[in-house]
Every structure is written in structure tokens, then in C-alpha cells.
Amino acid sequence: MSKKYQIVIDTNVFITALRSRRGASYKLLFETIQEKYELNISPALIFEYESIAKRELHNLKIGEEHIESILDMICTISNKCEIFFLWRPQLKDPKDDHVLELAIESQSKYIITYNKRDFKGVDKFGIEVLTPKEFLEIIGEI
């Protein structure tokens, strides 16, 4: 098999997957065969996933303990990266810079997000920005 795609999943995709079992976000995180890609995470991204998921509990159909289990699963299956350099500022929203830094550090080809315009200019790092559906189409899952 060819080399796996390296990806970083933005927090909005993670939260969307928690909100509904339908759609590309859920399929990407919970139903797609991991042989086709590797998820990359950093402490900053996992803390952001956790913080926003817990803040959004009232909009989710799962409890806090389920969120903890999902985060544990993501930490288990993902490549863990530490960021030792900063490329800031690069993006319009400084809160997204850590996602770009993770993608650079992990040599990810793709950032998966619903806010593609927030990552304008990352192509200069050789990174493409795709929605979950677009990525699933590339790997043949749709």
C-alpha cells in the first residue's frame, strides 16, 4: 500500500462529528479505515477539542464522559507532535496558527476544515485545505 496521507483535523470538524452521526465529519473520524490516513495532533489541538466540546455539551447528544473517551481514542490512534517552532503570524485568525504549525511539523498534506478561507495562503507550505467530504472523495470513501 502507498504511504498514508498525513492530515490535521480542525476543531470545527471534530465538533460537527460529535453533533451528528450523519455526514462526512462523523464518517471521517469514526467510520473511515485508518489505513488510508494518519491523524496528527498536538497538545494545543487536543485541549482545544476538549474545551470547545465541553462548552458545547448542551448542543451535543453525548455526555462529558463520552467526550473524554473519544479524546482518549483520538490520542491513541494519532501521531502526537510537539511544536518547537512558531510560524506566527501566518493566518487571518491567530487562533488558527497552531493548526497550521501542527500541519507543518507533522508534514501533513491536508488540513481538514469547514472554514477553508481561514487557512488562505497555506499552499505556500505545500498544504491543501479541504472539507471532510472533499478529503473522503480523494481517499475513495465517498
RODO-2510 file (C-alpha; in nm, 4 decimals, decimal comma):
residues 142
     n   res          X          Y          Z
     1     m     0,0000     0,0000     0,0000
     2     s     0,1173     0,3511    -0,0704
     3     k     0,2136     0,5919     0,2034
     4     k    -0,0721     0,7149     0,4199
     5     y    -0,1976     1,0696     0,3871
     6     q    -0,0978     1,2872     0,6813
     7     i    -0,3833     1,5106     0,7989
     8     v    -0,4804     1,7590     1,0675
     9     i    -0,8488     1,7909     1,1541
    10     d    -0,9638     2,1363     1,2594
    11     t    -1,1798     2,1686     1,5696
    12     n    -1,4945     2,2593     1,3731
    13     v    -1,4822     1,9176     1,2039
    14     f    -1,4379     1,7416     1,5400
    15     i    -1,7365     1,9246     1,6920
    16     t    -1,9526     1,8586     1,3850
    17     a    -1,8734     1,4864     1,4153
    18     l    -1,9895     1,4947     1,7786
    19     r    -2,3147     1,6697     1,6873
    20     s    -2,4363     1,4210     1,4286
    21     r    -2,3705     1,0665     1,3140
    22     r    -2,4590     1,1732     0,9631
    23     g    -2,2214     1,3451     0,7323
    24     a    -1,8612     1,3497     0,6295
    25     s    -1,7160     1,4656     0,9636
    26     y    -1,8516     1,1659     1,1516
    27     k    -1,7525     0,9293     0,8724
    28     l    -1,4000     1,0702     0,8674
    29     l    -1,3457     1,0422     1,2422
    30     f    -1,5364     0,7275     1,3278
    31     e    -1,6034     0,5161     1,0185
    32     t    -1,3119     0,5584     0,7806
    33     i    -1,0442     0,2926     0,7637
    34     q    -0,7325     0,4386     0,9219
    35     e    -0,5119     0,2552     0,6715
    36     k    -0,5602     0,5446     0,4292
    37     y    -0,4564     0,8352     0,6503
    38     e    -0,2922     0,9252     0,9776
    39     l    -0,4342     1,1887     1,2057
    40     n    -0,1849     1,4276     1,3652
    41     i    -0,2500     1,6040     1,6946
    42     s    -0,0716     1,8338     1,9338
    43     p    -0,1417     1,9162     2,2978
    44     a    -0,2842     2,2535     2,1906
    45     l    -0,5260     2,0936     1,9433
    46     i    -0,6455     1,8235     2,1857
    47     f    -0,7025     2,0862     2,4561
    48     e    -0,8981     2,2934     2,2052
    49     y    -1,1094     1,9898     2,1043
    50     e    -1,1817     1,9238     2,4726
    51     s    -1,2529     2,2831     2,5689
    52     i    -1,4950     2,3509     2,2864
    53     a    -1,6672     2,0112     2,3150
    54     k    -1,7306     2,0682     2,6856
    55     r    -1,8502     2,4221     2,6196
    56     e    -2,0894     2,2824     2,3566
    57     l    -2,2214     1,9967     2,5744
    58     h    -2,5726     2,1430     2,5697
    59     n    -2,5725     2,1075     2,1863
    60     l    -2,4361     1,7535     2,1829
    61     k    -2,6256     1,4298     2,2333
    62     i    -2,3434     1,2787     2,4368
    63     g    -2,2143     1,3280     2,7876
    64     e    -1,8852     1,4589     2,9153
    65     e    -1,7550     1,1069     2,9871
    66     h    -1,8197     1,0088     2,6251
    67     i    -1,6218     1,3122     2,5085
    68     e    -1,3334     1,2007     2,7317
    69     s    -1,3468     0,8508     2,5771
    70     i    -1,3450     0,9921     2,2251
    71     l    -1,0488     1,2166     2,3056
    72     d    -0,8655     0,9170     2,4541
    73     m    -0,9343     0,7218     2,1343
    74     i    -0,8057     1,0074     1,9189
    75     c    -0,4915     1,0344     2,1310
    76     t    -0,4353     0,6589     2,0975
    77     i    -0,4693     0,6397     1,7190
    78     s    -0,2999     0,9689     1,6280
    79     n     0,0562     1,0801     1,5727
    80     k     0,1484     1,3115     1,8565
    81     c     0,3528     1,6161     1,7658
    82     e     0,5113     1,8838     1,9759
    83     i     0,5635     2,2231     1,8228
    84     f     0,9145     2,3539     1,8815
    85     f     0,8980     2,6464     1,6447
    86     l     0,6398     2,9088     1,5682
    87     w     0,5409     3,0286     1,2234
    88     r     0,3192     3,3023     1,3612
    89     p     0,1565     3,5082     1,2461
    90     q     0,0516     3,3434     0,9207
    91     l    -0,3267     3,3331     0,9222
    92     k    -0,6039     3,5890     0,9426
    93     d    -0,7211     3,4443     1,2757
    94     p    -0,4253     3,3946     1,5123
    95     k    -0,6239     3,1215     1,6915
    96     d    -0,5786     2,9025     1,3817
    97     d    -0,1991     2,9368     1,3647
    98     h    -0,1450     2,6357     1,5926
    99     v    -0,3328     2,4168     1,3406
   100     l    -0,1028     2,5331     1,0619
   101     e     0,2046     2,4823     1,2810
   102     l     0,0918     2,1268     1,3538
   103     a     0,0391     2,0589     0,9839
   104     i     0,3891     2,1870     0,9064
   105     e     0,5532     1,9938     1,1919
   106     s     0,3741     1,6686     1,1033
   107     q     0,4378     1,7158     0,7312
   108     s     0,0650     1,6869     0,6723
   109     k    -0,0581     1,7256     0,3190
   110     y    -0,4074     1,8296     0,4273
   111     i    -0,5861     2,0426     0,6832
   112     i    -0,9470     1,9275     0,7052
   113     t    -1,1850     2,2101     0,7969
   114     y    -1,5155     2,3739     0,7142
   115     n    -1,3506     2,7167     0,7330
   116     k    -1,1305     2,6929     0,4257
   117     r    -1,0950     3,0682     0,3869
   118     d    -0,9402     3,0887     0,7363
   119     f    -0,6395     2,8969     0,6004
   120     k    -0,5788     3,1080     0,2929
   121     g    -0,2126     3,1029     0,1908
   122     v    -0,1138     2,7688     0,3461
   123     d    -0,0452     2,6365    -0,0015
   124     k     0,2967     2,8056     0,0223
   125     f     0,3785     2,5325     0,2769
   126     g     0,2608     2,2584     0,0403
   127     i    -0,0589     2,2066     0,2399
   128     e    -0,4056     2,1789     0,0895
   129     v    -0,7192     2,2788     0,2758
   130     l    -1,0196     2,0522     0,2204
   131     t    -1,3610     1,9882     0,3685
   132     p    -1,4217     1,6408     0,5128
   133     k    -1,6264     1,5466     0,2057
   134     e    -1,3512     1,6583    -0,0327
   135     f    -1,0932     1,4543     0,1585
   136     l    -1,3168     1,1460     0,1695
   137     e    -1,3562     1,1735    -0,2076
   138     i    -0,9762     1,1796    -0,2509
   139     i    -0,9293     0,8641    -0,0443
   140     g    -1,2186     0,6870    -0,2157
   141     e    -1,4549     0,6731     0,0801
   142     i    -1,7401     0,8579    -0,0957
***
